[in-house]
Amino acid sequence: MLNLSLTAVSRGEVAVAGEIPTNDAIWEGAELALAEPMRVELRAHSVGEGILVRGRMQTQLELECRRCLTPVEHAVDVDVDLLYEPLVDEDEEAALSGEVYPLPPRGDQIDLRPALREQLLLQVPDYVVCEEDCRGLCPKCGTDLNRATCSCVPEADRGPWDALTKLKFD
């Protein structure tokens, strides 16, 4: 568990290091597969009434090529900045959503995993390809065109005026 003691932070800077396993419940519903545990090295210190957590997170993601659906590993190695602040009411929490994480109203521990999960999800690229010149899959038979050729006849390009060729004049 990656928990941060608020009491320890009030006394001075605190180092937090650890791993979030690939089978941790925090990944459920993320539609994301980790090839290895996510490693984090963080340092936390007080900033005004809040707590600033800075450091680094690293992992390997298992993604699919957008064109041919083959597995592709994507390395994530990024700096992380998390700001935890006490919030006065729910309206303030909604206004700051995504920029500032709320300090727990009671208790002495902050679970850093939800914020780290969010930061990792922000690092997932929209589109991944196995190679820049990936030819993808045949839209008719599904053959991987990087490994084999298919016998499908490509459709003729349809232009904007093709509908006029179907008109019959008396």
ABEGO torsion letter per residue (X at the ends): XBBBBAAAAAAEBBBBBEBBBAABAAABGAGBBBABBBBBBBBBBBBEABBBBBEBBBBBBBBBBAAAGBBBBBBBBBBBBBBBBBBABAAAAAAABGABBBBBABEABBBAAAAAAAAAAAABBABBBABAABAEBBAAAGBBAAABBBABBBBBBBBAAAAAAABBBX
